[in-house]
Amino acid sequence: MTNYIAKNIKYLRTYYNMSQLDVAEHVGASDKAISAWELGTREPKMGYIQKMADLFCIPTNNFINDDISTYATLPTKETLTLDAQLIQAISQLSIEKKEALLSLIKSEQQK
C-alpha cells in the first residue's frame, strides 16, 4: 500500500495557497517539520496527521492512503477557514458544553 502523506501535505497546502508556516501554526508543529514531512524525510505522528486531515476537511484514512491530487473536488478555502474556526472554538469548550452543542446540532439537523 502506498503512503501519500508527503504528497498530500504539499498538494493541499499549495492548493489552498498556504505557507508551511500557516500549516505549522494550525497543527502545532514547526515549519521545518512541515518541510521534512513534505519531502518525505520524516513522517508526522498520527496526532499531526489527524490535525492536518481536519484542517483540510479530508478523512484521515484518505489523507494517508489516497492521492488527493486526483480528487475532482475539494472543499473551498472559505469552508476550510470556517471549519478550522469551529474546531478551534469547540476544542476549548468543557465536556458539558461540547455535549450541549452536539445536542443542539443534532436537533437542528432533524428540522
N, CA and C of each residue as an Amber inpcrd file, in Angstrom:
protein
   333
   0.8430000  -1.1780000   0.0000000   0.0000000   0.0000000   0.0000000
   0.8920000   1.2460000   0.0000000   0.5630000   2.2020000  -0.8480000
   1.3320000   3.4340000  -0.9450000   0.8610000   4.4260000   0.1020000
   1.8080000   5.1260000   0.6900000   1.5210000   6.1690000   1.6620000
   1.6810000   7.5040000   0.9370000   0.6080000   8.2810000   0.8870000
   0.6030000   9.5390000   0.1510000   0.7460000  10.7670000   1.0510000
   1.1330000  10.5990000   2.2960000   1.1510000  11.7160000   3.2390000
   1.9830000  12.8830000   2.7240000   3.2260000  12.6450000   2.3480000
   4.1150000  13.7340000   1.9140000   3.5180000  14.4850000   0.7260000
   3.0670000  13.7280000  -0.2640000   2.4920000  14.3430000  -1.4630000
   1.2340000  15.1390000  -1.1240000   0.3890000  14.5870000  -0.2650000
  -0.8650000  15.2530000   0.0730000  -0.6540000  16.5260000   0.8790000
   0.3070000  16.5160000   1.7930000   0.5660000  17.7360000   2.5660000
   0.9280000  18.8660000   1.6110000   1.8800000  18.6130000   0.7380000
   2.3220000  19.6650000  -0.1840000   1.2050000  20.0600000  -1.1440000
   0.4990000  19.0680000  -1.6880000  -0.5630000  19.3750000  -2.6410000
  -1.6440000  20.2430000  -1.9960000  -2.1320000  19.8310000  -0.8350000
  -3.2090000  20.5750000  -0.1840000  -2.7420000  21.9550000   0.2670000
  -1.5340000  22.0350000   0.7760000  -1.0040000  23.3300000   1.2210000
  -0.9380000  24.3110000   0.0490000  -0.4180000  23.8570000  -1.0790000
  -0.3170000  24.7560000  -2.2310000  -1.6860000  25.0010000  -2.8710000
  -2.5530000  23.9930000  -2.8750000  -3.9040000  24.1550000  -3.4200000
  -4.6470000  25.2790000  -2.6960000  -4.4820000  25.3330000  -1.3850000
  -5.1530000  26.3560000  -0.5860000  -4.2830000  27.5880000  -0.3540000
  -3.1720000  27.6850000  -1.1110000  -2.3000000  28.8520000  -1.0630000
  -1.8410000  29.1650000   0.3610000  -1.4200000  28.1350000   1.0590000
  -0.9340000  28.2830000   2.4290000   0.5790000  28.0880000   2.4430000
   1.2460000  28.7760000   3.3540000   2.6830000  28.5660000   3.5390000
   2.8940000  27.3910000   4.4930000   4.1180000  26.9220000   4.5530000
   4.4330000  25.8700000   5.5200000   4.1900000  26.3810000   6.9320000
   4.4710000  27.6550000   7.1610000   4.2400000  28.2410000   8.4780000
   2.7470000  28.2730000   8.8110000   1.9040000  28.5790000   7.8220000
   0.4500000  28.5710000   8.0470000  -0.0110000  27.1990000   8.5390000
   0.4080000  26.1570000   7.8460000   0.0170000  24.7970000   8.2270000
   0.5860000  24.4640000   9.5980000   1.8480000  24.8270000   9.8070000
   2.5090000  24.5450000  11.0860000   1.7460000  25.1620000  12.2470000
   1.3130000  26.4130000  12.0910000   0.5740000  27.0870000  13.1630000
  -0.7610000  26.4070000  13.4290000  -1.4130000  25.9160000  12.3940000
  -2.7060000  25.2430000  12.5730000  -2.5750000  23.9100000  13.2980000
  -1.4710000  23.2120000  13.0740000  -1.3400000  21.8710000  13.6520000
  -0.4130000  21.8150000  14.8570000   0.2200000  22.9490000  15.1970000
   1.0920000  22.9790000  16.3690000   2.4610000  22.3640000  16.1350000
   2.9770000  22.5110000  14.9210000   4.3070000  21.9940000  14.5810000
   5.1570000  23.1590000  14.0730000   6.4000000  22.8820000  13.7530000
   7.2670000  23.9180000  13.1800000   7.1990000  23.8580000  11.6550000
   7.5600000  24.9710000  11.0200000   7.5890000  24.9710000   9.5630000
   8.6710000  24.0260000   9.0380000   9.7240000  23.8170000   9.8160000
  10.7710000  22.8610000   9.4370000  10.2100000  21.4320000   9.4280000
   9.3270000  21.1350000  10.3740000   8.6930000  19.8130000  10.4010000
   7.8160000  19.6300000   9.1650000   7.0460000  20.6610000   8.8200000
   6.1890000  20.5720000   7.6330000   7.0480000  20.3150000   6.3990000
   8.1650000  21.0270000   6.2880000   9.0830000  20.8340000   5.1610000
   9.5850000  19.3900000   5.1050000  10.0160000  18.8630000   6.2370000
  10.5230000  17.4820000   6.2840000   9.4240000  16.4870000   5.9250000
   8.1970000  16.7470000   6.3700000   7.0800000  15.8540000   6.0420000
   6.7920000  15.8840000   4.5440000   6.8200000  17.0940000   3.9560000
   6.5600000  17.2180000   2.5230000   7.6430000  16.5350000   1.6920000
   8.8770000  16.6260000   2.1460000   9.9900000  15.9930000   1.4340000
  10.0130000  14.4810000   1.6390000   9.2900000  14.0160000   2.6490000
   9.2650000  12.5950000   2.9500000  10.4720000  12.1200000   3.7370000
  11.2550000  13.0660000   4.2730000  12.4170000  12.6710000   5.0710000
  12.0150000  12.2990000   6.4890000  10.8530000  12.7810000   6.9080000
  10.2690000  12.3970000   8.1990000   8.7790000  12.2090000   7.9820000
   8.1720000  11.3970000   8.8270000   6.7280000  11.1920000   8.7400000
   6.0830000  11.7360000  10.0080000   4.9950000  12.4900000   9.8550000
   4.3370000  13.0390000  11.0420000   3.6970000  11.9460000  11.8940000
   3.6330000  12.2060000  13.1920000   2.9230000  11.2950000  14.0930000
   1.4270000  11.4120000  13.8130000   0.6920000  10.4020000  14.2330000
  -0.7370000  10.3320000  13.9260000  -1.4990000  11.5720000  14.3990000
  -1.1160000  12.1380000  15.5340000  -1.7980000  13.3410000  16.0160000
  -1.7100000  14.4880000  15.0230000  -0.5380000  14.6670000  14.4240000
  -0.3620000  15.7150000  13.4180000  -1.1060000  15.3730000  12.1320000
  -1.1050000  14.1060000  11.7660000  -1.8440000  13.6820000  10.5750000
  -3.3220000  13.9990000  10.7530000  -3.8620000  13.6920000  11.9260000
  -5.2740000  13.9690000  12.2030000  -5.5620000  15.4660000  12.1210000
  -4.6740000  16.2820000  12.6900000  -4.8810000  17.7370000  12.6560000
  -4.8400000  18.2690000  11.2300000  -3.9270000  17.7470000  10.4100000
  -3.8720000  18.1950000   9.0120000  -5.0930000  17.7170000   8.2380000
  -5.5210000  16.4930000   8.4730000  -6.7260000  15.9860000   7.8130000
  -7.9280000  16.8440000   8.2010000  -8.0240000  17.2060000   9.4820000
  -9.1090000  18.0780000   9.9380000  -9.0070000  19.4550000   9.2820000
  -7.8010000  20.0040000   9.2390000  -7.5860000  21.3210000   8.6380000
  -8.0810000  21.3550000   7.2010000  -7.7920000  20.3020000   6.4500000
  -8.1510000  20.2730000   5.0370000  -9.4780000  19.5560000   4.7690000
 -10.1980000  19.1990000   5.8350000 -11.5130000  18.5400000   5.7180000
 -11.4420000  17.2750000   4.8600000 -10.4230000  16.4740000   5.1210000
 -10.2190000  15.2070000   4.4160000 -10.2320000  14.0950000   5.4630000
 -10.9850000  13.0220000   5.2710000 -10.9160000  11.9120000   6.2270000
  -9.4710000  11.4190000   6.3760000  -9.0790000  11.1140000   7.5960000
  -7.6950000  10.7250000   7.8790000  -7.2340000   9.5660000   7.0050000
  -8.0600000   8.5530000   6.8470000  -7.6890000   7.4020000   6.0260000
  -7.3730000   7.8260000   4.5900000  -8.1910000   8.7230000   4.0410000
  -7.9530000   9.2190000   2.6870000  -6.6720000  10.0480000   2.6300000
  -6.4400000  10.8490000   3.6670000  -5.2430000  11.6930000   3.7260000
  -3.9800000  10.8390000   3.6600000  -4.0200000   9.6740000   4.2810000
  -2.8600000   8.7810000   4.3200000  -2.7520000   7.9340000   3.0540000
  -3.8670000   7.3870000   2.5870000  -3.8340000   6.3360000   1.5670000
  -4.2450000   6.7370000   0.1580000  -4.7790000   7.9520000  -0.0320000
  -5.2460000   8.3680000  -1.3550000  -4.3640000   9.4720000  -1.9200000
  -4.2840000   9.5310000  -3.2420000  -3.6230000  10.6380000  -3.9180000
  -4.6670000  11.7380000  -4.0670000  -4.6500000  12.6890000  -3.1500000
  -5.6690000  13.7420000  -3.1080000  -5.6580000  14.5720000  -4.3900000
  -4.5220000  14.6700000  -5.0570000  -4.4440000  15.4880000  -6.2750000
  -5.3430000  14.9510000  -7.3880000  -5.8230000  13.7260000  -7.2610000
  -6.7150000  13.1520000  -8.2760000  -8.1920000  13.3930000  -7.9590000
  -8.4970000  13.9830000  -6.8100000  -9.8910000  14.2490000  -6.4400000
 -10.4810000  15.2970000  -7.3880000 -11.7160000  15.0990000  -7.7850000
 -12.3770000  16.0390000  -8.6850000 -12.7200000  17.3450000  -7.9770000
 -13.1130000  17.2640000  -6.7120000 -13.4630000  18.4770000  -5.9660000
 -12.8760000  18.4130000  -4.5620000 -12.6100000  19.5870000  -4.0340000
 -12.1440000  19.7400000  -2.6550000 -12.9500000  20.8610000  -2.0210000
 -13.0210000  20.8950000  -0.6840000 -13.7430000  21.9870000  -0.0350000
 -13.1380000  23.3400000  -0.4140000 -13.9670000  24.3910000  -0.4130000
 -13.4550000  25.7320000  -0.7000000 -12.6150000  26.2340000   0.4680000
 -11.7860000  27.2360000   0.2080000 -10.9570000  27.8050000   1.2670000
 -11.8450000  28.4350000   2.3450000 -12.9680000  29.0120000   1.9410000
 -13.8850000  29.6180000   2.9100000 -14.4360000  28.5630000   3.8610000
 -14.7810000  27.4000000   3.3150000 -15.2700000  26.3040000   4.1520000
 -14.1920000  25.8520000   5.1170000 -12.9560000  25.7390000   4.6170000
 -11.8500000  25.3290000   5.4890000 -11.6490000  26.3160000   6.6230000
 -11.7050000  27.6080000   6.3030000 -11.4950000  28.6360000   7.3200000
 -12.5710000  28.5530000   8.3880000 -13.8180000  28.4400000   7.9800000
 -14.9170000  28.3450000   8.9380000 -14.8140000  27.0690000   9.7610000
 -14.5250000  25.9510000   9.1120000 -14.3760000  24.6870000   9.8320000
 -13.2370000  24.7580000  10.8440000 -12.1260000  25.3620000  10.4530000
 -10.9830000  25.4870000  11.3660000 -11.3480000  26.3480000  12.5720000
 -12.1020000  27.4180000  12.3340000 -12.5340000  28.2770000  13.4410000
 -13.4710000  27.5210000  14.3770000 -14.3790000  26.7440000  13.8110000
 -15.2990000  25.9590000  14.6340000 -14.5480000  24.9220000  15.4620000
 -13.6200000  24.2180000  14.8320000 -12.8400000  23.2020000  15.5500000
 -12.0660000  23.8400000  16.6900000 -11.4390000  24.9850000  16.4150000
 -10.6630000  25.6790000  17.4490000 -11.5710000  26.0960000  18.6080000
 -12.7190000  26.6710000  18.2950000 -13.6310000  27.1330000  19.3430000
 -14.1800000  25.9600000  20.1550000 -14.5820000  24.9050000  19.4760000
 -15.1510000  23.7440000  20.1600000 -14.1160000  23.0540000  21.0350000
 -12.8780000  23.0040000  20.5710000 -11.8340000  22.3130000  21.3420000
 -11.5810000  22.9710000  22.6930000 -11.9670000  24.2200000  22.8280000
 -11.7310000  24.9390000  24.0770000 -12.9100000  24.8560000  25.0470000
 -13.9990000  24.2190000  24.6270000 -15.1760000  24.0920000  25.4840000
 -15.0130000  22.9450000  26.4790000 -15.7640000  23.0420000  27.5670000
 -15.7990000  21.9420000  28.5330000 -16.5760000  20.7750000  27.9210000
 -16.4290000  19.6030000  28.5090000 -17.1540000  18.4150000  28.0330000
 -18.6570000  18.6740000  28.0500000 -19.1310000  19.2920000  29.1140000
 -20.5680000  19.5550000  29.2380000 -21.0570000  20.4570000  28.1080000
 -20.2860000  21.5030000  27.8000000 -20.6910000  22.4220000  26.7360000
 -20.5900000  21.7510000  25.3690000 -19.6070000  20.8790000  25.1870000
 -19.4980000  20.1340000  23.9290000 -20.7120000  19.2340000  23.7410000
 -21.1430000  18.5710000  24.8230000 -22.3190000  17.7020000  24.7420000
 -23.5710000  18.5130000  24.4300000 -23.7010000  19.6810000  25.0470000
 -24.8560000  20.5410000  24.7880000 -24.8470000  21.0290000  23.3380000
 -23.6900000  21.3950000  22.8440000 -23.5680000  21.8530000  21.4620000
 -23.9030000  20.7310000  20.4850000 -23.4320000  19.5390000  20.7700000
 -23.7330000  18.3920000  19.9180000 -25.2350000  18.1220000  19.8850000
 -25.8940000  18.2160000  21.0280000 -27.3530000  18.0300000  21.0780000
 -28.0590000  19.0880000  20.2410000 -27.5980000  20.3270000  20.3430000
 -28.1860000  21.4150000  19.5620000 -28.0160000  21.1620000  18.0630000
 -26.8340000  20.7590000  17.6630000 -26.5730000  20.4860000  16.2480000
 -27.4590000  19.3510000  15.7500000 -27.5640000  18.2810000  16.5340000
 -28.4040000  17.1480000  16.1290000 -29.8630000  17.5590000  15.9950000
 -30.3490000  18.3950000  16.9110000 -31.7480000  18.8270000  16.8270000
 -31.9640000  19.7220000  15.6050000 -30.9860000  20.5450000  15.2560000
 -31.0930000  21.3950000  14.0690000 -31.0700000  20.5640000  12.7910000
 -30.3030000  19.4830000  12.7920000 -30.2240000  18.6290000  11.6100000
 -31.5300000  17.8910000  11.3570000 -32.3150000  17.6670000  12.4090000
 -33.5690000  16.9330000  12.2730000 -34.7100000  17.8220000  11.8010000
 -34.5050000  19.1200000  11.7960000 -35.5760000  20.0460000  11.3830000
 -35.7490000  20.0540000   9.8870000
